[in-house]
Amino acid sequence: MRACAAVYRVAVVACLSLAFGFVGCEKASNSSATKQLRMAGIIFQEDQFFRLILFGMKDAAKKNNIELLEGNSDNKPDKEFQLVQTYTSQNVDAILISPLSAKGSVAALKQAHDKGLIVVTNNTAIEADFPDADVECSAADLGHQTGAAARNYIEQKLGGKANIAILAFKSQVAEQSDARTGGFKDEVLKLPGVKIAAEQDAWLSDMAVQKAGEILTVHPEINIIYGANEGGTAGAVLAVKNAGKAGQIAVFGTDVSQQLLDFLQSPDNILQAITAQRPFEMGQRSVEAALAAIRHQPYDKKIILNGICLTHADPDGVTAYAKQLQDWTAGGN
């Protein structure tokens, strides 16, 4: 009987040990499942558009208890490569990136993907099928919407004739620049009296002021300037002001900032229309897509957001958007 009792006690202890072992494993598993996720958000330029992407990321990260690491490649491919490698070595759970190049950004991101990181691109897609998601506005649509506004202006104000200068960013992000300027040209060139007199790269405001000024000196016949991004648009407006040609030259653009909204509301009547992207939502959706991928939940791998055309002729619409922009900015700080 004593032997049987001893065996019974050993069996009970073994069962209890096994049970506690399972409990311990379950706790460890639960702890792993609820650990704070870490994501890296990488942009490539310090302007309001990209800050709004980061603000959107920060908003979604805060709501989902995610630590967000912020990086800026400063338009430098080597720095972008280093940032991706750094975050990969730090074993973040996801990289959310506005790539500099559809082709040139692939190598570093492929390494991150191969090491098990979730990769979500925004603003610009890359030529690869491994990213877990891509969030962007259609670059061609942005150009088409602004082009349609310009075509309407040319028909109503200029008798269907115009000489146009374009400030692009082909040497920065060629694929996106070509899509925007191409969409714009598709619309304005529907009018036989329209000519593209000059097309140069100038994507930062200071650069665009100088470049647009030079173009106006060489081509005094120009009466429309199209800026394919925020900096190009702002610089074009300032160049027209500097040349004293408000009322003679109209500017149309792409992207949005508080400065551009102020220009749209200005009585000088230079900036006529911009097609705004939705950068804050772009940042939010990037985080949400990465989180769904990590949790193996259903989500859209290709998320296309429509642009919003804002015009000088619709001041109420501009005012409403300006209020929304202030709310986004306040929420991201």
C-alpha positions in Angstrom: 0.0 0.0 0.0 2.8 2.4 0.8 4.4 1.7 -2.5 1.1 2.4 -4.3 0.7 5.6 -2.3 4.2 6.7 -3.3 3.4 6.0 -6.9 0.2 7.9 -6.6 1.9 10.9 -5.1 4.5 10.9 -7.9 1.8 10.7 -10.5 -0.1 13.6 -9.0 3.1 15.7 -8.8 3.9 14.9 -12.4 0.4 15.8 -13.6 0.5 19.1 -11.6 3.9 19.9 -13.1 2.6 19.2 -16.5 -0.5 21.3 -16.0 1.6 24.2 -14.7 3.9 23.8 -17.6 1.0 24.2 -20.0 -0.2 27.3 -18.1 3.3 28.7 -18.3 3.4 28.1 -22.1 0.0 29.7 -22.5 1.1 32.8 -20.6 4.2 33.1 -22.7 2.2 32.7 -25.9 -0.3 35.3 -24.8 2.6 37.7 -23.8 4.1 37.3 -27.2 0.8 37.9 -28.9 0.2 41.1 -27.0 3.7 42.6 -27.1 3.9 46.1 -28.5 4.6 46.1 -32.2 7.3 48.3 -33.7 7.0 49.9 -37.2 9.3 52.1 -39.1 7.9 54.9 -41.2 10.2 56.3 -43.9 9.5 59.4 -46.1 11.9 61.0 -48.5 11.3 64.7 -48.2 10.6 67.3 -45.5 7.5 69.1 -46.6 3.9 69.3 -45.4 2.7 66.5 -47.7 5.2 64.0 -46.2 4.8 65.3 -42.7 1.0 64.6 -43.1 1.8 61.0 -44.1 3.9 60.7 -40.9 1.1 62.4 -38.9 -1.4 59.8 -40.3 1.0 57.0 -39.4 1.4 58.4 -35.8 -2.4 58.7 -35.4 -3.0 55.1 -36.4 0.0 53.8 -34.4 -1.2 55.6 -31.3 -4.7 54.1 -31.6 -3.3 50.6 -31.9 -0.5 50.9 -29.3 2.3 50.6 -31.9 5.7 52.2 -31.5 6.5 54.2 -34.6 10.1 54.9 -35.6 10.5 57.8 -38.1 13.1 58.2 -40.8 13.7 60.5 -43.8 15.9 59.5 -46.7 16.3 63.2 -47.8 16.0 62.2 -51.5 19.2 60.1 -51.2 19.1 56.5 -52.5 22.0 55.5 -50.3 20.4 56.9 -47.2 17.2 55.1 -48.0 19.1 51.9 -48.4 20.8 52.4 -45.0 17.6 53.3 -43.2 15.9 50.1 -44.5 18.9 48.0 -43.4 19.0 49.7 -40.0 15.4 49.1 -39.3 15.7 45.5 -40.6 18.6 44.8 -38.2 16.5 46.3 -35.4 13.8 43.6 -36.1 10.9 46.0 -36.4 7.7 44.3 -37.3 7.0 46.4 -40.4 8.5 49.0 -42.7 6.2 51.6 -44.1 7.9 53.6 -46.8 7.5 56.2 -49.5 10.1 54.7 -52.0 12.4 57.0 -54.0 12.3 54.7 -57.0 10.1 52.0 -58.5 13.2 50.1 -59.4 16.0 51.4 -57.3 14.2 50.9 -53.9 13.5 47.2 -54.5 16.8 45.6 -53.4 16.8 46.9 -49.8 13.1 46.2 -49.3 13.5 42.7 -50.7 16.1 42.0 -48.0 13.7 43.2 -45.3 10.9 41.1 -46.8 13.1 38.0 -46.9 13.9 38.4 -43.2 10.2 38.3 -42.4 9.4 42.0 -42.1 6.0 43.3 -43.4 6.7 45.9 -46.2 4.0 48.5 -47.1 4.7 51.1 -49.7 2.9 54.4 -50.0 2.8 57.4 -52.4 4.9 55.4 -54.9 4.7 51.7 -55.7 7.8 49.6 -56.6 8.2 47.1 -59.4 8.0 44.0 -57.3 5.2 41.7 -56.0 6.5 41.1 -52.5 5.2 44.2 -50.7 2.3 43.3 -48.4 0.4 46.4 -49.5 0.6 49.6 -51.4 -1.3 52.8 -50.6 -1.3 55.7 -53.0 -3.3 58.2 -55.0 -3.3 57.6 -58.7 -0.6 59.9 -60.1 -2.2 60.0 -63.5 -5.6 60.9 -62.0 -4.0 63.8 -60.0 -2.7 65.2 -63.3 -5.9 64.6 -65.1 -8.0 66.5 -62.5 -5.7 69.5 -62.5 -5.5 69.4 -66.3 -9.3 69.4 -66.5 -9.4 72.5 -64.3 -6.8 74.1 -66.5 -8.6 73.2 -69.7 -11.8 74.7 -68.4 -9.9 77.9 -67.4 -8.3 78.2 -70.8 -11.6 77.7 -72.6 -13.4 80.3 -70.4 -10.7 82.9 -69.8 -8.2 82.6 -72.7 -10.4 81.7 -75.6 -9.1 78.2 -75.9 -5.4 79.2 -76.4 -2.5 79.0 -74.0 1.3 78.6 -73.8 2.2 76.4 -70.9 5.3 75.8 -68.8 5.6 72.6 -66.7 7.6 72.2 -63.5 8.1 68.5 -62.9 10.2 66.2 -60.8 11.4 63.6 -63.3 15.0 63.4 -62.0 13.6 62.8 -58.5 10.8 60.2 -59.0 10.6 59.7 -62.7 7.6 57.3 -62.8 5.3 59.4 -60.7 6.4 62.7 -62.3 5.7 61.3 -65.8 2.3 60.0 -64.7 1.2 63.4 -63.3 2.5 65.5 -66.1 1.2 63.0 -68.6 -2.3 63.2 -67.1 -2.2 67.0 -67.2 -1.1 67.1 -70.8 -3.8 64.6 -71.8 -6.4 67.1 -70.7 -5.0 70.5 -71.8 -3.8 69.2 -75.2 -7.4 68.3 -76.1 -7.5 72.0 -77.0 -5.8 72.6 -80.4 -4.7 76.1 -79.3 -2.6 74.8 -76.4 1.2 74.5 -76.6 3.7 73.2 -74.1 6.4 75.8 -74.4 8.8 74.6 -71.6 9.2 71.6 -69.3 11.8 71.6 -66.5 12.5 69.8 -63.2 11.9 71.9 -60.0 10.3 70.1 -57.1 11.4 72.3 -54.2 10.0 75.8 -53.7 13.3 77.7 -53.9 14.4 75.7 -56.9 11.0 76.3 -58.6 11.1 80.1 -58.0 14.4 80.3 -59.8 13.5 77.8 -62.6 10.2 79.4 -63.3 11.7 82.8 -63.4 14.3 81.7 -65.9 11.5 80.1 -68.1 9.5 83.3 -68.0 12.5 85.3 -69.2 13.1 83.0 -72.1 9.4 82.5 -72.9 7.5 85.7 -72.2 4.5 84.2 -74.1 3.7 81.8 -71.3 0.4 82.4 -69.6 -0.1 79.1 -67.7 2.3 77.2 -65.4 1.7 73.7 -64.0 3.5 72.6 -60.9 3.5 68.8 -60.6 4.1 68.8 -56.8 3.8 71.0 -53.8 7.2 72.7 -54.1 6.9 73.2 -57.8 3.5 74.8 -57.4 4.4 77.1 -54.6 7.6 78.2 -56.4 5.6 78.9 -59.6 3.2 81.2 -57.7 6.1 83.1 -56.1 7.9 83.4 -59.5 4.8 85.0 -61.0 4.5 87.4 -58.1 8.2 88.3 -58.4 7.8 88.9 -62.2 4.8 91.3 -61.5 2.6 89.2 -63.7 -0.3 88.5 -61.4 -3.4 88.5 -63.6 -1.4 87.6 -66.7 -0.1 84.2 -65.7 -2.3 81.5 -63.9 -0.8 78.6 -62.0 -2.2 75.1 -61.5 -0.7 72.5 -59.3 -0.7 69.2 -57.5 -0.5 68.4 -53.8 -1.6 70.6 -50.9 -0.2 72.6 -48.0 -1.4 75.5 -45.9 0.7 77.8 -48.1 -1.0 76.5 -51.3 -4.4 76.9 -49.6 -3.5 80.5 -48.7 -2.5 81.1 -52.4 -5.8 79.7 -53.6 -7.7 82.2 -51.3 -5.5 85.1 -52.2 -7.0 88.1 -54.1 -4.0 88.1 -56.5 -5.8 85.3 -58.4 -2.6 83.6 -59.4 -3.2 80.0 -58.2 -6.3 78.7 -59.8 -6.5 75.0 -58.8 -4.7 72.2 -57.1 -5.5 68.5 -56.8 -4.8 67.5 -53.3 -3.8 64.0 -52.3 -4.9 62.5 -49.0 -1.6 62.1 -47.2 -2.9 61.8 -43.7 -5.2 58.9 -44.7 -2.4 57.4 -46.7 -0.3 57.2 -43.5 -3.2 55.8 -41.5 -4.0 53.1 -44.1 -0.4 52.1 -44.3 -0.3 51.3 -40.6 -3.7 49.6 -40.7 -2.6 47.4 -43.7 0.6 46.4 -42.0 -1.3 45.5 -38.8 -3.8 43.4 -40.7 -0.9 41.6 -42.4 0.8 40.9 -39.1 -2.5 39.5 -37.6 -3.3 37.5 -40.8 -6.5 39.4 -41.2 -8.1 40.2 -44.6 -7.2 43.6 -46.1 -6.8 45.2 -49.5 -3.2 44.9 -50.9 -3.7 47.7 -53.4 -5.4 50.8 -51.9 -6.0 53.7 -54.3 -7.3 57.0 -52.9 -9.0 59.6 -55.1 -7.5 63.1 -55.3 -9.5 66.2 -54.3 -9.6 69.1 -56.7 -9.7 72.5 -54.9 -10.2 75.7 -56.9 -10.0 79.5 -56.5 -13.6 79.6 -57.8 -14.9 77.5 -54.8 -13.7 79.3 -51.7 -16.0 77.4 -49.4 -14.5 74.1 -50.5 -11.0 75.5 -49.8 -12.0 76.8 -46.4 -13.4 73.4 -45.4 -10.3 71.6 -46.5 -8.1 74.1 -44.7 -10.0 73.3 -41.4 -9.5 69.6 -42.0 -5.8 70.2 -42.6 -5.4 72.0 -39.3 -7.1 69.2 -37.5 -4.8 66.6 -39.1 -1.7 68.7 -38.3 -2.8 69.3 -34.7 -3.4 65.5 -34.3 0.0 64.6 -35.6 2.0 66.9 -33.2 
